Amino acid sequence: MIEARYRLKFYINAYHFIRWQGHDGAVHPHTWEIVSDFSCLTDEEVPFTDYEKKIGTFLAQYDGQVLNDVPPFDQINPTVENFATEIFQRLRVHPELIGAHVMLEKLEVSEGPTRSYILMNID
């Protein structure tokens, strides 16, 4: 049996700072890499460019921003873990992707070449 998935990579430039022990750290930039693995729940071909546009549009809200100014990160620390979890949870229920019978299987978010956080759908 063969299991197939689609992989899309995106890059955004965004700033953040970490709140720790009552203090705000220094604002600093990252080029965030977001790697998403999707499977199709039907036997139809998946139009890659459609999904790229939908996910790219979703991620554009963070590009060029200080993440701490973008909800929910105005309330929670925009760590790589929290940022990845927010993206994963929102893409899993994205109506345009669900309507197209696409399931997010795995998401990897990196804030640099040596640090990544990976979430997998185990449903």
Buried (B, 14 or more C-beta within 10 A) or exposed (E): EEEEEBEBEBEBEBBBBBEEEEEEEEEEEBEBBBBBBBBBEEEEEBEEEEBBEBBBEBBEEBEEBBBBEBEEBEEBBBBBEBBBBBBBEEBBEBEBBBEBEBBBBBBBBBBEEEEBBEBEBEE
